[in-house]
Amino acid sequence: MKKSVDSYRTDFLAYLHKQRGYSPLTLKSYDETLREAFEYIEIEKKKSHTLFNLMPYRLYIAALKAKTISKKLSAVRSFVEYLNLQNEKVILAADASIKVAKTLPKPIPHEHIMQALKEATLQEKVVVLMLYTLGLRISELASLELSDIKEEWVRVTGKGNKQRDIPLLTEMRHLLDEYLSTFMIKRYLFEKNGEKLSENSLRYMITKVFERVSLKVTPHQLRHSYATALLNSGAPIVDVSELLGHASMATTQIYTKLGSALKQQNYQMAHPLCKDSK
């Protein structure tokens, strides 16, 4: 290698900051991980390349959670990709990927959503309820145009430009009518000065709505809440998968696992034998 690992690490962090726009907190995490990793990674200089043997480091972090291990190894891989871009041919040994289990989504209880909406403005209500009653992704909501909204249906363009039609609740239709009669909208459902509001602007709006009732809620959690509510009420999984715009029903099945977990929890709380044991 033309320079030391420490010198390349400094250059790598500067690259992440200037070229990739990484935050100071993320840069700190990368720096700490790389400093730790190279206390254990064995470096062997071969004729045609440099070999980084990860095994000693993997043994050191083996007791950590799979997700944490995966993040640490990902930081090392990113660093090695950078080194190769600098014409340093580096090969990783013992680089098998870590399987990280999919975590169950955390839906927001209906009563909490309704509580937050009591303090919301008209526009905030429309933003929250469009996600909660249609199961939209935040990118889909930001791109929604007036021409996509019919009397009883909303046509959504999702990933891969695939379109799907989602039923529009009567209550949501009335709220939209009030919103459209209040705001001078030209093309997009949410816009400012003729331009659509960014995804970040909509995210911030949702954050502020739920902060007022001391809750931290993401747009995707509202989508989770929509899916979970439908499945728990007996909606066929194939229909829910289509409404969500999932490419595979396997993705939708994550919500069925959540539903089963909630049923088990409710059973434990409701059965008299469980009550007697408390």
N, C-alpha and C positions, 0 to 999 in steps of 0.2 A: 504493500500500500504506500502511496506517495506521501500521505500524512498520517498522523496518529488518529486513533479512534476518537479521542477527546476533541481534537481539532475538527474532525468531520462532524462530531455531534454538535458543536457550536454552529457550524455552517448549516447543518440540517435544521436546527431550531430557527435560525435566521430565515431560512427558506420557507419554513412553515408559517412564519409570521408575515413576511413580506409578500410571498407569492400565493399562499393559500389562505391568508387572513385568519389564522387560528388565534383564539383568545389567549390572554396571559395565563389563565387557569389551565387550559389544555396544554400549553407549552410547558408549564411547570410539571404537569403530569408526565409528559413525554420525557422531559429531562430527568426526572427522578427515576422513571422506569429504566431508561437507558444506562444511567449511572449504576443502578442496582444490577442490571443484567450483565454488564461487562465486568463486573467483579467475579462472575462465575463462568461466562461463556469462554470456551477454549478456542483460541485463534491459532490456526495452522496455516503457514504460508506454503503453498504448493507452487509448482513451476508455472502453471497457467492461471491460477486463481488463488484466492484466499478463502479458507474454510472456517466458518463460524459453527462450532459444535454447541448446540443448545442444551444438550442433555444435562450437564451439571446445573444449569440455571433452572431447568424444568424440575429437577429433583428438589431444588431449594424451594420452589413455589408450589410444589405438588399438593400441599395441604390446604391451599387457598380454594375459594369457590371457583367453579369452572368458568363463570363469566369473568372473574377477575384475571384468571390465567389467560383466557382468550384475549382480553384487552392488552395485557402486558406483551404477549407474543405478537400481537398485531402491531404494536409500537416498534418492536424489533424488526419485523418484516418491512414496515414502512421505511425504516432507517436503511435497511439493506437495499431496498429499491432505489433509494436516493444515492447510495454509494455506487450502484451499477450505472446510474445516470451520469455519474462523475467519472465513468470509464474505469472504475475499480471493480473487477470481476470478483464478486463475492457469492459464495454458495452456502446455504444453510444446511446443516445436518441435524437430524432429530427434530424435524419441523412438522410432525404430524399435527393436524388441526384438532382442536378441542371441541367436542360436541356440547353446545349450550342448549339446555332445555328451553322450549318456548314458555315464557311466563304467561299465566292466565291474565287476560285484560281485566281491569278493575272498573266496572260500570258505576255510574253515579246514581244513587237511589232517586226515584222519581220525585219524592217529596223534597229532596235537597235542591233539585233543579227548579221546582216550582217556588221554593223559598227564595232562591237567588233572583228569579224573574220578578218578584214583587218590587225589588229595588231597581229594576232595569229600565232604561229608556226604550222607546219604541224600536229604534234601530237595533239596540242590543238584544231585545226580545226576538226579533226576526232572525238575527245571526244565530243565536243559541238554538232556537226552535227549528230552523232549517236543518241544522246538524242532527238534532235529537229526533225529529219526526221523519227525516228522509235518509238518515244514515250516511250522509255525504262525507267525503274526504275534504279537508280544508282547501285543497287545490281545486276541487270541483266546485266548491261554494264560491271561491274567488272568481272563477271563470263563468259563472252562471249568468246568462243573458235573459232579458225580458222575453225574448222570442222563444226561450226554452220552457217558459211557464204557461201551461194551459189551465183551463178551468179546474180539471180534476187530476191532472198529471204533470209531472216535471220531467223533461228529457235531460239526462245528465250524460256528459261526455267524460268518460273515465280514462284509466290507464290504457295505453295503446290505441287511443281515440275510439274506444268501444263505447257505443251508446246504449243506455238502458232507460226505461220509463219507470218512474216511481209514483205511486198514488199520493195525491196531495190531500191531507185531512181537511175537512170542512172548516175547522177552527183555524187551521193554518192559512187557508184561502182567505178567510175574513181578515186575519191579521195582515196578510200581504196587501189586501185591498186598502186597508187603512194606511199602511206604510207608503204605498205607491201614490195615494192621494195627498200625502204629506210632503214627500220628497220629490224633487224634479229629477227623475231618472231618465236618461236617454237610451243607454244600451245595456249596461251591466246592472245587476240587482244591487250591488254595492259599489258605488263609484264616487269620485270626487273630481270636480272640474273636468268631467267627461272621460276620465280615466278610471279603470277599475281599481278598487282598493287592493293593496297587496295582501298576501297571505299573512304576513307579519302583523299588519294592521288589524286584521280580523282576529288573529290569535290574541293580540294585546287586549282587544275589546272583551273577549271571553274571559281572559285572566282577570280583568277589572270587575266584571260582573260577579264572579264567584269569590273574589277577594273580599267583597263587601259582607259576605256571610262566612268568612274565615275558611274558605275551601280553596284548594289548589286543583284546578280542573283544566285538562287539555282538550282541544277539539276532537282528538281521536277517542278520548274517553266518552264523549257524547255519541260518537259512532258506535262504540262498544255497547253503550247503554241501549241504543236503538236495537241492535242485533240481539242482545240478551233478552230484552223485553219481548220481542217477537217469538223467540224460541221458547221462552218460559211460558208463553201463552199458547203454545201448541202449533205455531206456524211451521210448515214443512221446511226442512233444512234446505231443500233444493230451491224453494222460493226465496228464502232469506239470502242464500248465496247469490242468486240472480239480482236481488235488490241491492246488495252490497257491491256488486260488480266484481266479485272474486273470480279469478281465472280458474281456481281449483276449489272443489268443495272441501278439500282437506283443510283449507284455511278457515272456512266457516265452522268446521268441527271443533275448533278451539273453544268456541262459544258454548257448544254443547257440553264440554267438559266443565266449564264454569257453571252452567246450569245445574249439572249433577252435583257439583260441590255445594252450591247454594241449597239444593234440596236436602242434601245430607246434613248441612248445618241446621236447617229449619226442623228437620226430623229430630235431631239431637235436642233441640230446644223444646219441641212440642210433646214428645212421647212422655207419658207419666212416669215410666221407670227412670228416665233420664232426670226428670224433675225430682224424684225421690232421692236420687243419689247425690243431689247438691246439698 
